[in-house]
Every structure is written in structure tokens, then in C-alpha cells.
Amino acid sequence: MPPDEISYSQLDITERFDDHLHLKPEEWILTVPLNKSVPNGKGLPPVDASADDVYKAAVTLSQFRESISIPNDGVYCPVCHIANTQLAKLRTPCPKCGRPLLKFGWD
């Protein structure tokens, strides 16, 4: 399936699939915006979108992810591009920008 036909449930990914397996609960990892590699992906904001537009799109996708139970999900900030393994931090302030953290999938 072409990447621009896939529906996404978050705006960022990590560089490797198992990155979360080596993180301690207090550690954060850098994430990579999906729209950099899939500029026309369904649900992804344009590469030049403002931080507010990026966050707004991410909130919608996070609400979808939050509606289903996905083992091992964590949290992320789609503006600061960081993620953490602790789902208990969901909706708490991002340590960098203060926006509420959103649900993040590692797989």
C-alpha cells in the first residue's frame, strides 16, 4: 500500500521499532515527524504547518488512539518531538512546551 494511502494514528515515530524497550520511565526519546517522509499522508499536517495546527491534528489522532486499548502505548509531544513510555503522563504538560502530552504508539 502506498504511504500516502495509509491512515495514521499519530504524527511522529521513533527511528527504530524497539526504542522504547531500552528507556527508563523518566527518559525521553526524540521522535521524527511522519510528514517529513510522507508529506501527503492521510491525517498528517503539511510540513510547513504551524505548531498550533500540528498540535490540533495530533489531538484528533490521539483521541482515536485513546478510544482503544493498545498495550505498551506511551505519550509524546508532536510539537517538541519527544516521547516517553509512561502512559500515566497522558494529558500532563510537556516538559518542554507545556502542551498536554498525547498518546503515542511504539509499534
VEXTORGU-315790 format. One record per residue (C-alpha): residue in three letters; x, y, z; residue number from 1. Coordinates in nm, 3 decimals. Layout:
<atoms>
<atom><resn>ALA</resn><X>X</X><Y>Y</Y><Z>Z</Z><resi>NUM</resi></atom>
...
</atoms>
This chain:
<atoms>
<atom><resn>MET</resn><X>0.000</X><Y>0.000</Y><Z>0.000</Z><resi>1</resi></atom>
<atom><resn>PRO</resn><X>0.141</X><Y>0.343</Y><Z>-0.090</Z><resi>2</resi></atom>
<atom><resn>PRO</resn><X>0.237</X><Y>0.552</Y><Z>0.220</Z><resi>3</resi></atom>
<atom><resn>ASP</resn><X>0.002</X><Y>0.836</Y><Z>0.121</Z><resi>4</resi></atom>
<atom><resn>GLU</resn><X>-0.296</X><Y>0.597</Y><Z>0.140</Z><resi>5</resi></atom>
<atom><resn>ILE</resn><X>-0.227</X><Y>0.483</Y><Z>0.498</Z><resi>6</resi></atom>
<atom><resn>SER</resn><X>-0.433</X><Y>0.642</Y><Z>0.776</Z><resi>7</resi></atom>
<atom><resn>TYR</resn><X>-0.212</X><Y>0.742</Y><Z>1.068</Z><resi>8</resi></atom>
<atom><resn>SER</resn><X>-0.295</X><Y>0.747</Y><Z>1.438</Z><resi>9</resi></atom>
<atom><resn>GLN</resn><X>-0.011</X><Y>0.976</Y><Z>1.544</Z><resi>10</resi></atom>
<atom><resn>LEU</resn><X>0.214</X><Y>1.235</Y><Z>1.385</Z><resi>11</resi></atom>
<atom><resn>ASP</resn><X>0.557</X><Y>1.113</Y><Z>1.493</Z><resi>12</resi></atom>
<atom><resn>ILE</resn><X>0.757</X><Y>0.791</Y><Z>1.507</Z><resi>13</resi></atom>
<atom><resn>THR</resn><X>1.089</X><Y>0.686</Y><Z>1.655</Z><resi>14</resi></atom>
<atom><resn>GLU</resn><X>1.384</X><Y>0.582</Y><Z>1.442</Z><resi>15</resi></atom>
<atom><resn>ARG</resn><X>1.364</X><Y>0.213</Y><Z>1.545</Z><resi>16</resi></atom>
<atom><resn>PHE</resn><X>1.072</X><Y>-0.009</Y><Z>1.643</Z><resi>17</resi></atom>
<atom><resn>ASP</resn><X>1.220</X><Y>-0.126</Y><Z>1.974</Z><resi>18</resi></atom>
<atom><resn>ASP</resn><X>1.343</X><Y>0.211</Y><Z>2.102</Z><resi>19</resi></atom>
<atom><resn>HIS</resn><X>1.102</X><Y>0.206</Y><Z>2.396</Z><resi>20</resi></atom>
<atom><resn>LEU</resn><X>1.238</X><Y>-0.125</Y><Z>2.530</Z><resi>21</resi></atom>
<atom><resn>HIS</resn><X>1.558</X><Y>0.042</Y><Z>2.645</Z><resi>22</resi></atom>
<atom><resn>LEU</resn><X>1.409</X><Y>0.354</Y><Z>2.807</Z><resi>23</resi></atom>
<atom><resn>LYS</resn><X>1.378</X><Y>0.411</Y><Z>3.180</Z><resi>24</resi></atom>
<atom><resn>PRO</resn><X>1.045</X><Y>0.561</Y><Z>3.297</Z><resi>25</resi></atom>
<atom><resn>GLU</resn><X>1.195</X><Y>0.908</Y><Z>3.337</Z><resi>26</resi></atom>
<atom><resn>GLU</resn><X>1.373</X><Y>0.907</Y><Z>3.000</Z><resi>27</resi></atom>
<atom><resn>TRP</resn><X>1.254</X><Y>1.084</Y><Z>2.687</Z><resi>28</resi></atom>
<atom><resn>ILE</resn><X>1.346</X><Y>0.996</Y><Z>2.329</Z><resi>29</resi></atom>
<atom><resn>LEU</resn><X>1.346</X><Y>1.215</Y><Z>2.020</Z><resi>30</resi></atom>
<atom><resn>THR</resn><X>1.075</X><Y>1.144</Y><Z>1.764</Z><resi>31</resi></atom>
<atom><resn>VAL</resn><X>1.059</X><Y>1.215</Y><Z>1.393</Z><resi>32</resi></atom>
<atom><resn>PRO</resn><X>0.760</X><Y>1.383</Y><Z>1.224</Z><resi>33</resi></atom>
<atom><resn>LEU</resn><X>0.593</X><Y>1.145</Y><Z>0.978</Z><resi>34</resi></atom>
<atom><resn>ASN</resn><X>0.504</X><Y>1.428</Y><Z>0.741</Z><resi>35</resi></atom>
<atom><resn>LYS</resn><X>0.874</X><Y>1.473</Y><Z>0.661</Z><resi>36</resi></atom>
<atom><resn>SER</resn><X>0.884</X><Y>1.130</Y><Z>0.495</Z><resi>37</resi></atom>
<atom><resn>VAL</resn><X>0.515</X><Y>1.105</Y><Z>0.394</Z><resi>38</resi></atom>
<atom><resn>PRO</resn><X>0.420</X><Y>1.466</Y><Z>0.308</Z><resi>39</resi></atom>
<atom><resn>ASN</resn><X>0.073</X><Y>1.372</Y><Z>0.177</Z><resi>40</resi></atom>
<atom><resn>GLY</resn><X>-0.020</X><Y>1.111</Y><Z>0.438</Z><resi>41</resi></atom>
<atom><resn>LYS</resn><X>-0.386</X><Y>1.093</Y><Z>0.543</Z><resi>42</resi></atom>
<atom><resn>GLY</resn><X>-0.439</X><Y>1.298</Y><Z>0.859</Z><resi>43</resi></atom>
<atom><resn>LEU</resn><X>-0.088</X><Y>1.441</Y><Z>0.859</Z><resi>44</resi></atom>
<atom><resn>PRO</resn><X>-0.048</X><Y>1.819</Y><Z>0.857</Z><resi>45</resi></atom>
<atom><resn>PRO</resn><X>0.157</X><Y>1.989</Y><Z>0.586</Z><resi>46</resi></atom>
<atom><resn>VAL</resn><X>0.532</X><Y>2.005</Y><Z>0.654</Z><resi>47</resi></atom>
<atom><resn>ASP</resn><X>0.509</X><Y>2.384</Y><Z>0.693</Z><resi>48</resi></atom>
<atom><resn>ALA</resn><X>0.211</X><Y>2.375</Y><Z>0.934</Z><resi>49</resi></atom>
<atom><resn>SER</resn><X>0.226</X><Y>2.596</Y><Z>1.241</Z><resi>50</resi></atom>
<atom><resn>ALA</resn><X>0.288</X><Y>2.442</Y><Z>1.584</Z><resi>51</resi></atom>
<atom><resn>ASP</resn><X>-0.077</X><Y>2.507</Y><Z>1.674</Z><resi>52</resi></atom>
<atom><resn>ASP</resn><X>-0.201</X><Y>2.331</Y><Z>1.358</Z><resi>53</resi></atom>
<atom><resn>VAL</resn><X>0.031</X><Y>2.036</Y><Z>1.420</Z><resi>54</resi></atom>
<atom><resn>TYR</resn><X>-0.091</X><Y>2.004</Y><Z>1.776</Z><resi>55</resi></atom>
<atom><resn>LYS</resn><X>-0.456</X><Y>2.032</Y><Z>1.673</Z><resi>56</resi></atom>
<atom><resn>ALA</resn><X>-0.414</X><Y>1.748</Y><Z>1.421</Z><resi>57</resi></atom>
<atom><resn>ALA</resn><X>-0.232</X><Y>1.539</Y><Z>1.682</Z><resi>58</resi></atom>
<atom><resn>VAL</resn><X>-0.510</X><Y>1.586</Y><Z>1.937</Z><resi>59</resi></atom>
<atom><resn>THR</resn><X>-0.763</X><Y>1.440</Y><Z>1.694</Z><resi>60</resi></atom>
<atom><resn>LEU</resn><X>-0.542</X><Y>1.139</Y><Z>1.626</Z><resi>61</resi></atom>
<atom><resn>SER</resn><X>-0.467</X><Y>1.091</Y><Z>1.995</Z><resi>62</resi></atom>
<atom><resn>GLN</resn><X>-0.839</X><Y>1.088</Y><Z>2.077</Z><resi>63</resi></atom>
<atom><resn>PHE</resn><X>-0.877</X><Y>0.800</Y><Z>1.831</Z><resi>64</resi></atom>
<atom><resn>ARG</resn><X>-0.583</X><Y>0.612</Y><Z>1.989</Z><resi>65</resi></atom>
<atom><resn>GLU</resn><X>-0.725</X><Y>0.679</Y><Z>2.335</Z><resi>66</resi></atom>
<atom><resn>SER</resn><X>-1.055</X><Y>0.517</Y><Z>2.237</Z><resi>67</resi></atom>
<atom><resn>ILE</resn><X>-0.889</X><Y>0.177</Y><Z>2.203</Z><resi>68</resi></atom>
<atom><resn>SER</resn><X>-0.667</X><Y>-0.015</Y><Z>2.442</Z><resi>69</resi></atom>
<atom><resn>ILE</resn><X>-0.322</X><Y>-0.060</Y><Z>2.290</Z><resi>70</resi></atom>
<atom><resn>PRO</resn><X>-0.067</X><Y>-0.236</Y><Z>2.511</Z><resi>71</resi></atom>
<atom><resn>ASN</resn><X>0.260</X><Y>-0.052</Y><Z>2.565</Z><resi>72</resi></atom>
<atom><resn>ASP</resn><X>0.146</X><Y>0.288</Y><Z>2.437</Z><resi>73</resi></atom>
<atom><resn>GLY</resn><X>0.324</X><Y>0.588</Y><Z>2.583</Z><resi>74</resi></atom>
<atom><resn>VAL</resn><X>0.299</X><Y>0.964</Y><Z>2.538</Z><resi>75</resi></atom>
<atom><resn>TYR</resn><X>0.454</X><Y>1.225</Y><Z>2.313</Z><resi>76</resi></atom>
<atom><resn>CYS</resn><X>0.458</X><Y>1.589</Y><Z>2.219</Z><resi>77</resi></atom>
<atom><resn>PRO</resn><X>0.413</X><Y>1.635</Y><Z>1.842</Z><resi>78</resi></atom>
<atom><resn>VAL</resn><X>0.549</X><Y>1.989</Y><Z>1.864</Z><resi>79</resi></atom>
<atom><resn>CYS</resn><X>0.869</X><Y>1.921</Y><Z>2.062</Z><resi>80</resi></atom>
<atom><resn>HIS</resn><X>0.913</X><Y>1.575</Y><Z>1.905</Z><resi>81</resi></atom>
<atom><resn>ILE</resn><X>0.978</X><Y>1.379</Y><Z>2.223</Z><resi>82</resi></atom>
<atom><resn>ALA</resn><X>0.820</X><Y>1.061</Y><Z>2.361</Z><resi>83</resi></atom>
<atom><resn>ASN</resn><X>0.810</X><Y>0.873</Y><Z>2.691</Z><resi>84</resi></atom>
<atom><resn>THR</resn><X>0.696</X><Y>0.521</Y><Z>2.779</Z><resi>85</resi></atom>
<atom><resn>GLN</resn><X>0.472</X><Y>0.622</Y><Z>3.070</Z><resi>86</resi></atom>
<atom><resn>LEU</resn><X>0.106</X><Y>0.636</Y><Z>2.964</Z><resi>87</resi></atom>
<atom><resn>ALA</resn><X>0.025</X><Y>0.776</Y><Z>3.311</Z><resi>88</resi></atom>
<atom><resn>LYS</resn><X>0.169</X><Y>1.106</Y><Z>3.181</Z><resi>89</resi></atom>
<atom><resn>LEU</resn><X>-0.114</X><Y>1.134</Y><Z>2.925</Z><resi>90</resi></atom>
<atom><resn>ARG</resn><X>-0.254</X><Y>1.489</Y><Z>2.922</Z><resi>91</resi></atom>
<atom><resn>THR</resn><X>0.014</X><Y>1.613</Y><Z>3.165</Z><resi>92</resi></atom>
<atom><resn>PRO</resn><X>0.225</X><Y>1.910</Y><Z>3.050</Z><resi>93</resi></atom>
<atom><resn>CYS</resn><X>0.507</X><Y>1.851</Y><Z>2.804</Z><resi>94</resi></atom>
<atom><resn>PRO</resn><X>0.835</X><Y>1.916</Y><Z>2.987</Z><resi>95</resi></atom>
<atom><resn>LYS</resn><X>0.947</X><Y>2.147</Y><Z>2.705</Z><resi>96</resi></atom>
<atom><resn>CYS</resn><X>0.642</X><Y>2.346</Y><Z>2.584</Z><resi>97</resi></atom>
<atom><resn>GLY</resn><X>0.372</X><Y>2.276</Y><Z>2.844</Z><resi>98</resi></atom>
<atom><resn>ARG</resn><X>0.112</X><Y>2.144</Y><Z>2.597</Z><resi>99</resi></atom>
<atom><resn>PRO</resn><X>-0.075</X><Y>1.834</Y><Z>2.721</Z><resi>100</resi></atom>
<atom><resn>LEU</resn><X>0.103</X><Y>1.514</Y><Z>2.620</Z><resi>101</resi></atom>
<atom><resn>LEU</resn><X>-0.079</X><Y>1.286</Y><Z>2.375</Z><resi>102</resi></atom>
<atom><resn>LYS</resn><X>-0.097</X><Y>0.909</Y><Z>2.330</Z><resi>103</resi></atom>
<atom><resn>PHE</resn><X>0.192</X><Y>0.755</Y><Z>2.138</Z><resi>104</resi></atom>
<atom><resn>GLY</resn><X>0.236</X><Y>0.409</Y><Z>1.990</Z><resi>105</resi></atom>
<atom><resn>TRP</resn><X>0.574</X><Y>0.244</Y><Z>1.964</Z><resi>106</resi></atom>
<atom><resn>ASP</resn><X>0.478</X><Y>-0.020</Y><Z>1.707</Z><resi>107</resi></atom>
</atoms>
